[in-house]
Amino acid sequence: MAACIAASVTTCRRSSCHAVAVECIFANGSQARRRRERINQSFQDRLVAELDHHRITDPLRATDYLNRVFIPKYAERFGVKPREPEPALRPVADGLDLRTMLCAKTTRQVANDNTLRYHGHRYELKLNVRSVCIAGTKVTVWRWFDGTVHIRYDRVGEIPHIRLQHQPKLRRTLAESAYDTFVVVQV
């Protein structure tokens, strides 16, 4: 299974395509670059002008206009009928979950208390009694396109977890007596 752990977006796309047996063909030539810039500029110029003409300012109405009016009109004007009416898409192979292939993947190290940090949140791993101890090991964190976070360890598979709520920060204060070295207080 291909994993794009701590890699650039291009590498992630390549490894994801490789995992589902899709060949990547990048249009890096000067002609392709001009064509891409030309179509992007036409989209930007026309779409902005039409949204302004119809006095559409909020994202929901703009999305509705884009899907209902702009794209069908653009497709009617510039669309080309396919040579073969049958779709060229292959069916997804049995047992292949595209959510696990086409997601953001990264590694994190599990702390001694079976927690890890990911995007500013702490997650507590809920291991069963028979699971191996994974404190100090590295796990793979998957963030699917729907925003859900999944944690996987190779020996165990997917690990159930919960996102912990904000924990109070501890700070040190001055000692109240001559015998105290410091006092920990919850903030």
PLY file of the C-alpha trace (Angstrom):
ply
format ascii 1.0
element vertex 187
property float x
property float y
property float z
element edge 186
property int vertex1
property int vertex2
end_header
0.00 0.00 0.00
1.37 3.37 -0.95
1.60 5.94 1.79
2.34 9.61 1.43
3.75 10.22 4.85
5.21 13.69 5.43
5.54 14.28 1.71
4.58 17.02 -0.69
1.15 17.17 -2.29
2.53 16.02 -5.65
4.16 12.98 -4.07
0.91 12.19 -2.23
-1.02 12.34 -5.50
1.50 10.13 -7.25
1.52 7.50 -4.51
-2.29 7.55 -4.31
-2.56 7.09 -8.07
0.01 4.30 -7.96
-1.97 2.57 -5.20
-5.07 2.37 -7.39
-3.11 1.51 -10.58
-3.61 4.87 -12.31
-0.82 6.29 -14.45
-0.06 9.95 -13.81
0.40 12.04 -16.93
1.39 15.57 -16.04
0.88 18.36 -18.55
4.16 20.15 -17.95
4.88 21.26 -21.51
4.67 24.87 -22.58
1.62 24.22 -24.80
-0.27 22.49 -22.00
0.71 25.22 -19.56
-0.64 27.93 -21.92
-3.87 25.97 -22.41
-4.29 25.52 -18.65
-3.64 29.20 -17.96
-5.99 30.22 -20.75
-8.88 28.14 -19.40
-8.25 29.25 -15.81
-8.19 32.89 -16.88
-11.42 32.48 -18.84
-13.08 30.84 -15.84
-11.90 33.60 -13.54
-12.86 36.46 -15.85
-16.25 35.12 -16.92
-17.33 33.73 -13.58
-16.41 36.87 -11.64
-18.16 39.08 -14.20
-21.32 36.94 -14.16
-21.43 36.77 -10.37
-21.04 40.55 -10.26
-23.71 41.00 -12.95
-26.22 38.91 -10.96
-25.18 40.58 -7.67
-24.17 37.27 -6.08
-21.89 37.83 -3.10
-22.27 34.87 -0.73
-20.63 31.46 -1.31
-23.84 29.38 -1.16
-25.58 31.36 -3.89
-22.36 31.40 -5.93
-22.07 27.61 -5.71
-25.70 27.21 -6.71
-25.22 29.55 -9.68
-22.02 27.77 -10.69
-23.66 24.32 -10.70
-27.04 25.33 -12.08
-26.15 27.95 -14.71
-22.45 28.57 -15.39
-21.08 25.04 -15.82
-23.96 23.78 -18.04
-23.66 26.88 -20.24
-19.87 26.48 -20.45
-20.18 22.76 -21.23
-22.75 23.44 -23.96
-20.52 26.02 -25.62
-17.11 24.29 -25.31
-17.99 20.65 -24.64
-17.07 17.93 -27.13
-19.03 14.71 -27.53
-16.94 11.62 -26.70
-15.98 9.24 -29.51
-17.23 6.30 -27.48
-20.38 6.71 -25.40
-19.32 4.04 -22.88
-17.56 5.42 -19.78
-13.84 4.68 -19.70
-13.83 4.37 -15.92
-13.00 1.01 -14.42
-15.02 -0.32 -11.50
-13.32 -0.18 -8.13
-11.75 -3.52 -7.24
-13.43 -5.58 -4.52
-11.96 -4.91 -1.10
-10.37 -1.60 -2.14
-11.51 1.32 0.01
-10.71 4.54 -1.84
-11.10 6.57 1.34
-7.96 4.92 2.73
-6.02 5.45 -0.50
-7.02 9.02 -1.31
-6.53 10.78 2.03
-3.94 12.82 3.87
-1.54 10.53 5.74
1.07 11.39 8.32
2.91 9.69 11.17
2.80 10.52 14.85
4.58 9.05 17.85
2.40 7.68 20.65
3.13 9.17 24.08
3.53 7.06 27.23
-0.11 7.68 28.19
-1.35 6.30 24.82
-2.17 9.72 23.39
-0.96 11.60 20.35
-1.23 15.12 19.01
-2.58 15.89 15.57
-3.50 19.35 14.23
-3.65 20.91 17.68
-5.83 18.20 19.23
-4.97 15.31 21.54
-6.33 11.86 20.78
-6.47 9.04 23.31
-6.04 5.58 21.83
-8.53 3.02 23.12
-6.61 -0.24 22.92
-8.23 -3.54 23.85
-6.75 -5.86 26.48
-5.03 -8.13 23.95
-3.36 -5.32 22.01
0.37 -4.87 22.16
1.74 -1.87 24.03
2.28 0.87 21.45
3.56 3.68 23.69
6.61 5.18 22.04
5.85 3.68 18.63
4.84 5.47 15.45
1.32 5.23 14.07
-0.18 6.44 10.83
-2.89 9.11 11.06
-5.33 9.30 8.16
-7.53 12.34 7.59
-10.30 11.46 5.16
-11.98 14.01 2.90
-15.04 14.07 5.15
-12.78 15.42 7.94
-12.75 12.29 10.09
-9.48 11.15 11.64
-8.44 7.48 11.63
-5.38 6.06 13.38
-3.68 2.88 12.23
-0.87 0.74 13.60
0.49 -1.96 11.29
0.42 -4.78 13.86
-3.09 -4.01 15.15
-4.93 -2.32 12.28
-7.19 0.64 12.89
-7.18 1.81 16.50
-10.33 3.20 18.14
-9.72 6.61 19.67
-11.41 9.64 21.18
-10.53 13.28 20.82
-9.79 14.73 24.24
-11.29 18.01 25.33
-9.10 20.95 26.28
-6.98 20.10 29.30
-6.02 22.72 31.85
-2.47 23.94 31.55
-0.22 23.62 34.56
2.03 26.45 35.61
4.58 26.90 38.35
4.23 29.58 40.99
6.51 30.85 43.69
6.83 28.74 46.82
4.56 29.72 49.70
6.94 28.52 52.39
10.69 28.12 52.68
10.38 24.34 52.41
8.42 24.27 49.14
10.47 24.21 45.97
7.52 24.98 43.71
3.77 24.52 43.57
1.78 23.30 40.54
-1.50 25.12 40.06
-4.22 24.48 37.48
-5.05 27.49 35.32
0 1
1 2
2 3
3 4
4 5
5 6
6 7
7 8
8 9
9 10
10 11
11 12
12 13
13 14
14 15
15 16
16 17
17 18
18 19
19 20
20 21
21 22
22 23
23 24
24 25
25 26
26 27
27 28
28 29
29 30
30 31
31 32
32 33
33 34
34 35
35 36
36 37
37 38
38 39
39 40
40 41
41 42
42 43
43 44
44 45
45 46
46 47
47 48
48 49
49 50
50 51
51 52
52 53
53 54
54 55
55 56
56 57
57 58
58 59
59 60
60 61
61 62
62 63
63 64
64 65
65 66
66 67
67 68
68 69
69 70
70 71
71 72
72 73
73 74
74 75
75 76
76 77
77 78
78 79
79 80
80 81
81 82
82 83
83 84
84 85
85 86
86 87
87 88
88 89
89 90
90 91
91 92
92 93
93 94
94 95
95 96
96 97
97 98
98 99
99 100
100 101
101 102
102 103
103 104
104 105
105 106
106 107
107 108
108 109
109 110
110 111
111 112
112 113
113 114
114 115
115 116
116 117
117 118
118 119
119 120
120 121
121 122
122 123
123 124
124 125
125 126
126 127
127 128
128 129
129 130
130 131
131 132
132 133
133 134
134 135
135 136
136 137
137 138
138 139
139 140
140 141
141 142
142 143
143 144
144 145
145 146
146 147
147 148
148 149
149 150
150 151
151 152
152 153
153 154
154 155
155 156
156 157
157 158
158 159
159 160
160 161
161 162
162 163
163 164
164 165
165 166
166 167
167 168
168 169
169 170
170 171
171 172
172 173
173 174
174 175
175 176
176 177
177 178
178 179
179 180
180 181
181 182
182 183
183 184
184 185
185 186
